[in-house]
Amino acid sequence: MDNKNMKNLKKSRQIFWQINLQHGKVSTDTLISDVSSNLHTKTPVLLVQEPYIYKGRPIFSLPNYNIHFSGTDNRTLIAVPRSLKAWSVSSLSDRDTTTILLEDDDKNKILVISAYLDIKKDVVSQKLDEIANFSNNNKIPFLIGMDSNCHSTLWGCDTSNARGVVLEEWIIHNNLSLVNRGYEKTFVSHLGNSIIDVTLVSNEILNLVTSWQVDQDHQFSDHRKIIFEIDFASTIEITTRNYKTKGWKCKFRSLLKQVPKL
């Protein structure tokens, strides 16, 4: 007898978590533990920068998740619940940029990107320009969770630096909006505090993004975890067991007989 009960749960909002793990094993384990302990209530999409790497590949595994990344020694990945319709876009991905196409039950599409901006390279990579062009040509909005390594008063820094000005111009040129709210630091270390973790979306979907916040729980990374939600119509399948059926009652009685008497 099959004692599994299947039911579909319609969701109108999708949770996203964004964080730089600084290649740490403990920070990675902490994030995985946080997700695993809340799978019955939350199934966030994870936008990760600088994941833990071993022998050139990220060590990152979650039950019922697909892990998307590109190349070796990569500095970005995206973890997506298998209940969501998501495809890797390899032509728009590289070591520092992971891009997926997400589609909801209403056939609405969005490009989701995890990006790491190397402080030793040009602020805007060729891959980011390709993503913006692809989005514009195909009329598909996009969302980016990034470690920008840039300072700008636009996202709450006390001052702007040259890198920040370049990124500001790119944001304006590509009709993007900043999701960050407030002045909460996203990077906190003994060397100083700053706001360098940035969330961007195409202007036309800014109104779909809500509840953006910087989580204060310690993640064993100098970067704080960012949490936000997006209006997103999706159906997830929940599996439960009916422990009141005759089969389970018999199994329970059998287990009781195996318990030694004290």
Secondary structure, 3 states (H helix, E strand, C coil): CCCEEEEEEEEEEEEEEEEECCCCHHHHHHHHHHHHCCCCCCCCEEEEECCCEECCEECCCCCCEEEECCCCCCCEEEEEECCCEEEECHHHCECCEEEEEEECCCCCEEEEEEEECCCCCCCCCHHHHHHHHHHHHHCCCEEEEEECCCCCHHHCCCCCCHHHHHHHHHHHHCCEEECCCCCCCCEEECCEEECCEEEEEEHHHHHHEEEEEECCCCCCCCECCEEEEEEEEEEEEEEEECCCCHHHHHHHHHHHHCCCCC
